[in-house]
Amino acid sequence: MAMPNVLSEEHLLRFLEKQVGDLLKTELLTFWGRHPNAKFTRNAIYCALDCTKSDMDTGLKDMVETGLVDTCTHNGVPFYSLTANEERRRAVIELASLNCWERHQLMVKYVGQPHYSSTPCQS
């Protein structure tokens, strides 16, 4: 069965509810959605985000554990990439493809959820 080209807002909200718990993970998801076929080291990811290494490590570890991010090692160096799971990839890419206003509106709806931590990571 062919899937529609664009995921519904409801589907994206369910994805956020299930996979994301804070602002940093949202930023990480947007990062992966913009680079869905790339592999990055921890330092490269850290340089791309505005947060502490400790916060990023925690978020990255959680995303690996939940299956949103895959890891592989080359010459003893761990690399991270967006999951190969097509359903999850699609939701992440769709979230990242929203323009700034659309993403803002979606996050406003999501922030109203009781489990969301809006505390941004600190530099």
N, C-alpha and C positions, 0 to 999 in steps of 0.2 A: 504494500500500500504506500503510495507516494505521500510525503508529508508536505503541508503547505510551505510556501517560501518564507513566510514571516510568522513567528510565534506570537500568540496573543499576549496581551498585557497580563491577563490572568495567569497564563502559563509562566511568564517571567516572574510574576510575584510569587507563585508557588515555588519556583526554583530558588528565589532569594530566601524565602522562608525556610526551605529545606537545607540549603547549602551555605548561607551567609549569616553571620551573627554580629558583624561589626563593620565599621567603615573601612578598616584596613583590608579585610577580605573583599570588600566591594572594589577597592582600588586594585587589588591583585587580580580579581576577575576581569576588570576592564583592561588591565595590562595584558593578560593572557589572550583576551579577545582581540586585541590589536596585533598580537604576534602569535597566532594560533599554531604556526608550523615551526617556530623557532625553539631552540634549547638555550637556556641561560644558566650561568653560575649564580650562586647566592649573591656575590658582590655586584654582578651586573644588575640583578633585580633590585638590590638595595639602592644602587645609584639612580635607578629610574623612579624610585618612590621617595616620598618625603616622610620618613619614619625612622625609628631606631632599628638597629640590627636585631635587637632582642624581640621587638614587636614583629618585625618581618619574619624572623625565624619561627616564631610561634604560629603566625598566620600560615606560613608556607608548610610547616609541619602538619597543621590541621588539614590543609587542603590536600596534602599527600595522603593522609590517613583516610579522608573521605572520598578519595579517588578522583578529585578534580585535577590534580597535577600528578604527572608521572616523573620518575627519576631514572637516570641512567648514569653510569660512571665511565669516563674516558680518561685513561692515564691517571687514575686515582682521584680525579676531580669530579664531584657530583654535578650533574646538569639537570635542570628542571624544565619540563615542557607541559603544555596543556594536554589533558587526558586524550586518549585515543577513542574513548567512548563517544560515539557519534551524537547521542541525545544530549549529553552534558556539554560537549563541544559546541553544539548548535546553540544552546541557551547562552553560553558564555559569549560566543561571537555575536549573537543577536543583541545582547545587553551592551556590548562595546560598540555596536554599530549605531545605536541610538544617538541622535544629536544631543547636544548639551541640555537643551530644554526638555526633551523627551526623557532623558535619563534623570534629570532633576525631578520631573513630575512623578516618575515611577518611584524614585527614592522617597519622595514626600509621602506617597501612599505606604511604602514599606516601613518608613521610620515610625509610623503610627502603630506598628506591631509591638506588642509588649516585650518581646525577647531581643529587640535590636539595641545594641550599644552604640550610641552616636559619638562616643569619645574617640576623636581622631588620634592617630599615632603622633608622637612628639618627635621633633628633630633633635 
